[in-house]
Amino acid sequence: MSPSYQDLLAAAREVIPEVEPSDVAPKVEAGDGPLIIDVRETAEWDQGHLPGAVHIPRGFLESRVGNVTSGTDQELLISCASGQRSLLAAKTLSDMGYSNVTNLAGGFARWKQNNYPVEVPRILSPAQRSRYSRHVLIPEVGEEGQLKLLDSKALLIGAGGLGSPAAYYLAAAGVGTIGLVDDDVVDESNLQRQIIHTTDRVGVNKGESAKEAIRALNPEVQVNVHPFRVNRDNVLDLLEQYDVVVDGADNFPTRYLLADASLMTRTPLVHASILRFEGHASVFTPYDGPCYRCLFPEPPPPDLAPSCGEAGVLGVLCGVMGNIQATEAIKVLLDIGDTLSGRLLIYDALGMTFTELKVRRDPDCPSCGPNADLQLRDYEAWCAGVGSHDPVGAGA
Amino acid sequence: MSTVKIPPVLRQAAGGERTVDVSGATVGEVLTNLCDQHPAVGAQILTPDGELHKYVNVYVNDEDARLLQWTDTPVGDGDTLMILPAMAGGAR
């Protein structure tokens, strides 16, 4: 005769030890208990769970348990609402080779009756769950990651060629607060590449114009418009309000200012620059990886550093590089994957090649080296005077 | 022969070429020969004393030449040198 539900529970009890809430509560409260896997459905989990528990609905147990455990000998405590589903789940894990599995007797209900602490997860609203469903599906993002993005603040320097796509995608991704620093107004000649602006917003401040586009795309995003140029008097205040800064500036004084200021505030800096068919991108993680000045100790003189206004730029290139910046900003905010920290990515659109160069921390870096005397300077004057800088001591 | 990649800002000075094949056994020799072939490039990246400006980075394959043996770094067939000045553009 096939076993009944009661038979299955009885068979599971033979091999799975059960523990009472009082047995594990002190350890759980101290944070050194076993890994707790809660196998209830999402709606139940959302009402509250044991502190520190991870959630794997029973139906996904076999496929996902490997993602949360370090090995089959790890100590696991399985919980559900009353202790029955978890008992069967524990038996399944035991069948999968997990050798140190216990079941929480009486489940979450008994835990709660005994007034042990309960964690109520912050959850996405139904509308957010729908909007960000493709993120939630990615294991590296998930609901937790999406909530993190919603709590995050990204500062974009420039709402131009790089800032347009970066701001647009960061807003779509649900980065909760986006700051836009730009004192410029939309010009007709911008529209070939600055896709966040529109023909009917020519003459409008770029931050305000981008804010309007973002409101139409994702009204949930808080947009802070900073309609001025970043300078050494305002930069530290600005950076301190944000978790990551995306550098889409169009001039060297601003880039070197940001490089130094982001070290002072320890704000990760996502860099890109573009000209004609070529783009550079990197991430500068303060004091953990190289900084901008480890890579480029000094700016080139003006004739070697034409702006896109002087030398031109392929519009589409801005989309590629701005979106590489958005990608890196999201990875920085979520702390996932390998960022471009320590690497300079060079994209040549004409040859359609991506080249990576190694960038290392310079022990003599005038900004982040151990003997650096880091202070904000007059970057305009410094960049204008580059022609008179000393050459390095090597012939060519 | 090494292949030297010319950055966009120097292409006009290098006769519009994106890459130039240059002979030389070291980074220094290659750059000297490049500047002989294209004096306009030399005017941009060398000081009047013939030294490389500090704002010019040179990479040998994917490594910063400064961290190798700088201009004495040996190079040969199949090596790629990249001249890399910083770019400012964010496309205003």
Interface residues (C-beta under 8 A of the other chain):
Chain A: I157 G158 G160 G161 L162 G163 D184 N190 R193 Q194 D247 G248 A249 D250 N251 F252 R255 A272 S273 I274 L275 R276 F277 E278 H280 L295 F296 P297 E298 P299 P300 P301 D303 L304 A305 P306 S307 C308 G309 A311 V313 C318 I346 D348 L350 G351 T355 E356 L357 K358 V359 R360 V386 H389 D390 P391 V392 G393 A394 G395 A396
Chain B: P7 P8 V9 L10 R18 V27 G28 L31 T32 C35 Q44 I45 L46 T47 D49 G50 E51 L52 H53 K54 Y55 V56 N57 Y59 D62 E63 D64 R66 L67 W70 T71 M82 L84 P85 A86 M87 A88 G89 G90 A91 R92
